[in-house]
């Protein structure tokens, strides 16, 4: 049995890069995996992640723009993986 792996991605208004990142995680062979996306004050990302929700556990955390370090820490706090 594999342990859950948490992938944390911070983003802000980089939808093309986010789509590449989510697609890469969704296409990985490791399971179980969760993808935590911290949207740090950027535009809505729901349309970017929607195509992957059926095959990937995705959690989006929207923040008002707290900065890279705090956004990363928010992602770590939400992670369930070992």
C-alpha positions in Angstrom: 0.0 0.0 0.0 1.3 3.5 -0.9 1.2 6.4 1.4 -0.8 9.5 0.4 1.4 12.1 -1.3 0.4 15.7 -1.1 1.5 18.0 -4.0 1.3 21.7 -3.1 1.3 24.3 -5.9 1.2 28.1 -5.2 -0.1 30.2 -8.0 -1.2 33.7 -8.9 -2.6 34.5 -12.3 -0.6 31.9 -14.2 -3.4 29.7 -15.6 -1.3 28.1 -18.3 1.4 27.0 -15.9 -1.2 25.8 -13.4 -2.9 23.7 -16.1 0.5 22.1 -16.9 1.2 21.4 -13.3 -2.3 19.9 -12.6 -2.1 17.8 -15.7 1.3 16.5 -14.7 0.1 15.4 -11.3 -3.1 13.9 -12.8 -1.0 11.9 -15.2 1.5 10.6 -12.7 1.3 6.9 -11.8 1.6 7.4 -8.1 -1.6 6.8 -6.1 -3.0 8.0 -3.8 -2.1 11.6 -4.4 -3.8 14.9 -3.5 -3.1 18.2 -5.2 -3.4 21.3 -3.0 -3.5 24.5 -5.0 -3.0 27.8 -3.1 -4.3 30.6 -5.2 -2.6 33.6 -3.7 -4.8 36.5 -4.6 -5.1 35.6 -8.3 -8.1 35.2 -10.6 -10.4 32.2 -10.2 -8.8 28.9 -11.0 -11.9 26.6 -11.0 -12.1 26.4 -14.8 -8.4 25.3 -14.9 -8.8 22.5 -12.4 -12.3 21.3 -13.5 -11.1 18.9 -16.2 -9.0 17.0 -13.7 -11.4 16.7 -10.7 -12.7 13.3 -11.9 -9.3 11.6 -11.6 -7.5 13.7 -9.0 -8.2 14.8 -5.4 -7.9 18.6 -5.7 -8.3 21.2 -3.0 -8.1 24.9 -3.9 -7.3 27.4 -1.2 -8.0 31.0 -2.1 -6.2 33.7 -0.2 -6.3 37.5 -0.5 -2.6 37.7 -1.5 -0.5 36.6 1.5 2.8 36.1 -0.2 4.8 33.0 -1.3 5.9 31.9 2.1 2.6 32.1 3.9 0.8 30.6 0.8 3.2 27.6 1.0 2.6 27.2 4.7 -1.2 27.2 4.1 -0.7 24.4 1.6 1.4 22.4 4.1 -1.2 22.9 6.8 -3.9 21.5 4.5 -1.9 18.5 3.4 -3.0 15.1 4.6 -0.1 13.2 3.1 2.8 11.7 5.1 
